[in-house]
Amino acid sequence: MRVEYDRGEFRFATIIGRTLEEKLKGKEDAARKIRGSITLECRDLEKRATVFFEGDRVVVRDGGGGESLISADFQTLNALTFGRVGMLGILKLILSGRLKINGMLFAMKFRKLLN
């Protein structure tokens, strides 16, 4: 499983790409089954990166355009990425407006890869 992202500059996509490289170890088969894309939006930093699942590779690019969306502040995205928020916590974040998800089914598959 290859994770491709711009390694030359330190950007939001670089952070996401490095995190995915680490998180996908041992989960390559599950990642290969996912098809589609998801945009991660960090509202307080005003940054976006889109993750494209393309079989044996995952491509991360700066900017939007994903079929699904996870939008939150950096602290919330970090907590989601490192499994510090369960399903009840996610619901609370959505109801409070701190977390926005479009494409919940895809977002849940993505979150499962990260945990």
Secondary structure, 3 states (H helix, E strand, C coil): CEEECCCCCCCHHHHHHHHHHHHCCCCHHHHHCCEEEEEEEECCCCEEEEEEEECCEEEEEECCCCCEEEEECHHHHHHHHCCCCCHHHHHHHHHHCCEEEECHHHHHHHHHHHC
